[in-house]
């Protein structure tokens, strides 16, 4: 019977040869306690793709409303319509936030929120339009696949038409939220009412076919098991083989506070780094892996730059969703601090825009220059 050390050694040989690792390999990595071996392998793949660069961007979040028709067990952000916490931003507030972001030199607005059952789809189109009217240069990364699927339901229009209307208003790309865990054993328990796995994947498939790039996520560290995480990563890998439209994968650490799952502990630092490393190893066709400091904490995000991550996200002003769930990280980190953290981790800080063009900056004025080339790796055994 193979020992843990021999299984990891065999997987290392595949990784070094540029061969794709299997579901069984992924589960074996999950069962391994050799964190440093996982980190070493993930770092090898990370540096093949991104050298010694550590990417960041200057961005701001807008969560237009927290009123949501769905009641996911893990969510501390949502509110019922009559909840004292409930809010919906209007045109003036959206434009003010966009103008503030532009004034601070932001290259991206990240827009996600609740599925307000009293708001028409046109409101969500208008949010994008209001941002572009107030700050035409800013890239709008907006609406998860769960939101897009909801818009399709309430408009009784296909996903392609929903995306077309949003693009016409100024949409630039899609974020990766709402993926949670794809396996039905878990998804049916924690968020069974909202978009199915198939619907989530189909929204991104459609977006990619329309020429939009998108991100992908996985919410880990709650009731899922290792095989559920590996299944999730393989489903993403298969869609990326098909479309090539994903830019970045972001493992999201579960935060239990103020949710209906608050009896569960947060993931440990070991689990955070292990998940980061295994994600980099499984997703051999994703150019980037992001260590989202808001959820991981700044110190763990720093270390993650040696465990497969090449991106640390950005300044992230006005983030609400994970802070409502107990995130104790700051609401904002300055560019100088981000650059220091990346440099301290032994990486070269590079500011990028949403689509991974290198940004050159003169104060708050900026220009996106050449695209940051990522090598196309020929992965054996697809």
Order of alpha helices (4+ residues) and beta strands (2+ residues): alpha-alpha-alpha-beta-beta-alpha-beta-alpha-beta-alpha-alpha-beta-alpha-alpha-beta-alpha-beta-alpha-beta-alpha-alpha-beta-alpha-alpha-beta-beta-beta
